[in-house]
């Protein structure tokens, strides 16, 4: 018998290891296998026959986050982001504030690392933030459907500790 006030965990994965959470509408997630080779590990980052990422990659960046740093919150009107962690452990948090979305108000939290390679595609209008969970640098590749426009960035920002989004980074 558990102690008084103990709360049973709710199910987070199926018996096959698949997450039970409902993704925010338009978000796509694909776990990709590591390919163990004779001299290391190879991981495919994207293929056009996968149902994740833009149909055409128009811009790609590599980002390094300092230990325990937070990059939040930001949102795009037109840009589709696709994330792939290549080093370290990163928490990616999504918040759907789109007026016409069936998942408006919903939050998704992903723990991403090289140990379980995963692509996450975020459609326009979804607020997102990243937190490096490690004390050392972590990094990711981010690719987009549109090139960055330096003179008129498609970037909207809120501080990481805003009360406008129902999630607080720890």
C-alpha positions in Angstrom: 0.0 0.0 0.0 1.5 3.4 -1.0 1.9 6.2 1.5 -1.0 8.6 1.9 -1.0 11.3 -0.9 1.1 9.2 -3.2 0.1 9.7 -6.9 0.4 6.9 -9.4 2.4 7.8 -12.6 0.3 8.1 -15.7 1.2 6.1 -18.8 3.7 7.9 -21.1 4.6 5.1 -23.5 3.0 1.9 -24.9 4.4 -1.6 -24.4 6.1 -1.1 -27.8 8.0 2.0 -26.5 5.9 4.5 -28.5 4.9 7.8 -26.7 1.2 8.2 -25.8 1.2 12.0 -25.9 -0.9 13.8 -28.5 1.2 16.0 -30.7 0.2 19.6 -31.3 -1.6 19.8 -34.7 0.9 20.1 -37.5 3.9 19.0 -35.5 5.7 15.9 -37.0 8.1 13.6 -35.2 10.2 10.8 -36.5 12.7 8.8 -34.6 15.5 7.6 -36.9 17.8 4.7 -36.3 21.5 4.9 -35.6 23.4 2.7 -38.1 26.2 1.0 -36.3 29.2 0.6 -38.7 32.6 -0.9 -38.4 34.2 2.4 -37.6 31.4 4.4 -35.8 27.8 5.4 -36.1 26.0 6.9 -39.1 22.6 8.6 -38.8 20.4 9.7 -41.7 19.3 13.3 -40.9 16.5 13.6 -43.5 15.1 11.9 -46.6 12.5 13.2 -48.9 10.4 10.0 -48.6 10.0 10.6 -44.8 6.8 12.5 -43.8 8.8 15.1 -41.8 10.5 18.3 -42.6 9.8 20.6 -45.5 9.5 19.4 -49.1 12.5 21.4 -50.0 15.3 22.5 -47.6 16.0 26.2 -48.3 18.2 27.1 -45.3 20.1 25.1 -42.6 22.0 26.2 -39.5 24.0 24.5 -36.8 23.5 25.9 -33.3 25.6 25.4 -30.2 23.9 26.0 -26.8 26.1 26.7 -23.8 25.7 24.5 -20.8 22.3 24.8 -19.1 21.3 27.7 -21.4 17.7 28.5 -22.5 16.7 29.8 -25.9 13.0 30.7 -25.5 10.4 31.7 -26.6 10.1 32.3 -30.3 7.6 31.8 -33.1 7.4 32.2 -36.9 4.6 33.4 -39.1 5.8 31.5 -42.2 8.9 29.5 -41.4 8.8 25.7 -40.7 11.5 24.6 -38.3 12.9 21.1 -38.2 15.3 20.2 -35.3 17.8 17.4 -35.0 20.1 17.2 -31.9 23.6 16.1 -32.8 25.4 16.5 -29.4 24.2 16.6 -25.8 20.7 16.6 -24.4 18.1 19.3 -25.2 14.6 19.9 -24.0 12.3 21.3 -26.8 9.0 22.7 -25.6 6.2 23.7 -27.9 3.1 25.8 -27.1 0.2 26.0 -29.5 -1.5 29.5 -29.4 -3.0 29.4 -32.9 -6.6 30.6 -32.8 -7.9 28.1 -35.3 -6.0 25.0 -33.9 -7.8 22.0 -32.4 -4.8 21.8 -30.0 -4.8 25.5 -29.0 -3.4 25.8 -25.4 -1.6 22.4 -25.6 2.1 22.0 -24.8 4.5 19.3 -26.0 7.8 18.6 -24.2 10.5 16.6 -26.0 13.8 15.4 -24.5 16.1 15.0 -27.5 19.6 13.6 -27.7 21.9 11.5 -30.0 20.9 8.4 -27.9 17.5 8.4 -29.6 17.8 10.4 -32.8 14.6 12.2 -33.6 13.5 14.8 -36.1 10.8 17.3 -34.9 9.1 19.6 -37.4 7.3 22.7 -36.1 4.8 24.5 -38.3 4.3 28.3 -38.3 2.5 29.8 -35.4 3.8 27.4 -32.7 5.8 29.0 -29.9 8.9 27.0 -29.1 11.9 27.1 -26.7 15.0 25.0 -26.1 17.0 24.3 -23.0 20.3 22.6 -22.8 20.0 20.0 -20.1 23.8 19.4 -19.9 26.5 21.3 -18.1 28.6 21.2 -21.3 27.7 22.4 -24.8 24.9 20.8 -26.7 24.1 21.3 -30.4 21.5 20.8 -33.0 20.9 21.3 -36.7 17.8 23.3 -37.7 16.6 23.4 -41.3 13.9 25.5 -42.8 11.5 25.8 -45.7 12.5 29.4 -46.4 15.9 31.2 -46.2 16.3 33.7 -43.3 15.5 37.3 -44.4 18.0 39.4 -42.5 16.3 42.7 -43.3 12.9 41.5 -42.1 13.2 38.4 -39.8 10.2 36.1 -39.4 10.9 35.9 -35.7 8.6 36.8 -32.8 10.1 36.6 -29.3 9.0 36.4 -25.6 11.2 36.1 -22.6 11.8 32.5 -21.3 10.0 33.3 -18.1 6.9 34.9 -19.6 3.6 34.3 -17.9 1.9 34.3 -21.4 2.9 30.6 -22.0 1.9 28.0 -19.4 5.3 26.4 -19.1 8.2 27.4 -16.9 11.8 26.3 -17.7 13.6 24.9 -14.6 
